[in-house]
């Protein structure tokens, strides 16, 4: 497995983030917009849960060969990605109006 500080991983992540930013991709998990200008970590080193985080459709833990494959990358909020963990999410989880109005 490639270390997340590895230059190949960082380069792939930065290239994907640039493409996602240009396309203004929403979160692949919740479907809401991502503010790509929010830094990943705040001034105390804590993760900003609304910031962009690269997600892998197929978890690296089970598909190491896909870690650097851009076709396996998804744009997500850090909070959504961390809540998902290694589970494969294929549909958006944002509620419809009818669900949250009740």
C-alpha positions, 0 to 999 in steps of 0.5 A: 500500500502506498503511504498517503505522504508518498509523492505519487499519492499526493500528486494523484490526489492534487490532480484529482482535486484540481479536476473536481474543483474545475468541474465543481463536483458535489460530494459523492456520498451526500450529494451536497456541494463541496467548498473546495476552498476550505483547508483540509485541516484547521489551525489546530490540526483538526480535520474540517469535516466540510472540506474536500477529501479524496474517497476511493470507490473500492476501499484501498484496504481490499483493493490495493491495486486501485489506490492510484487509479483515478477511475477509483477516486471520488470527491467527498466531504471529509466528514462523509468519507470518514463516516462511510469508512471502508464501506462501498457507497453506491447511492447518494444518502442525502434525504429527499424533502419528504423524508426530512420534513416529517 
